[in-house]
Amino acid sequence: MFRLDWFRKDPSEKYRMGCGSSFDASDGPRTVVVFGSTGLLGGAIARRLLQEPFLYKVRCVTRRSSGEKARELAEHGAVIVNADLGETKSLEKALEGADIMFLTTHYWEEKNKEKEVIKGLNAIDAAIQCGVKHIIFNGSENVKKIIGKECNHLDSKSAIEEYIREVGINFTILRLPFWLENFYSVFKPHKLKHAVYAVALPLEGSELDVMSVEDVGEIVASILRRPRQYYGKTLNLSVESLSMENIVDTFNRHFDNRKFTDPKIRIKDMEKFQFPGSKDLAAMFEFYQSGQAVRDIKLTRKLNPHALTFDRWLSENRDKVEEALREAN
């Protein structure tokens, strides 16, 4: 069994000295350090906060500061910092003087739960060492505990959540639903024959909570406008809940030159797929089907009244989906 105490002991007793963060409301813009800033989630948050330079100084952490996405963020006012979640000293340098840290960790890069957890704990330790006042983390429920099956990319985030709750720092946990951006990436429709595509999600009659990851940026901005209101809170986010019929019908409305179908894939079918991570993804959908992935549409719309429905998202992202469909040919 994977245990946090293999990696950290007595976290609340470790840190008495900081790197020098002492924010007061009169001090001016708060410094927000964003991890994953060249990815979908971190990028959405960085871009949103960069729209308010009088409120936030945005420091984007990346291992590839010369990349195109990092350059675009820098052009919009971000400070780009080279750091690696596996290197504590680089994290302390990235977090020095920061007020807020947005943390997201990435299982799929190495497909190793233990490594992802250690990297997350490294960032939290560095944040405490540097006197960061507020951590916002992309977390998850403990899927194994709920359904009895490993779901490494979510269970890892649950373990990091547990550590955040132990160390005594102000935190806000975000639990996201299925990302609409998956429809032009890992779950893009699969071509069956000319102009006919399968949307292969194992829902088996259940509904799927969804939202665009781009809309999380406004949600984080809303949290930071009243941070104390969200200290110690877990926010379960969703813009809407969709059936397979809803999803397929929406695809067909927006792409009248193609036909989309539901192949009625099952959890047990996905478990047998041979690509890396198929069992983790099957467990994720089993968790979604379990009814334990409770999401709050009303809260989400309060935090971001303009968050996109699937219908509006597909209208605005048609070109990206079109490109993904061409790649599926």
Buried (B, 14 or more C-beta within 10 A) or exposed (E): EBEBEEBBEEBEEEBEEBBEBEBEEEEEBBBBBBBBBBBBBBBBBBBBBBBEEEBBBBBBBBBEBEEEBBEEBEEEBBBBBBBBBEBBEBBBBBBBBBBBBBBBBBBEEEEBBBBBBBBBBBBBBBBBBBBBBBBBBBBBBBBBEBBEBBBBBBBBBBBBBEBBBBBEBBBBBBBBBBBBBBBBEEBBBEBBEEEEBBBBBBBBEBBBBBBBBBBBBBBBBBBBEEBEEBEEEBBBBBBBBBBBEBBBBBBBEBBEEBBBBBBBBBBEBBBEBEEEBBBBBBBBBBBBBEEEBEBBBEBBBEBBEEBBBBBBBBEEBEEBBBEBBEEEE
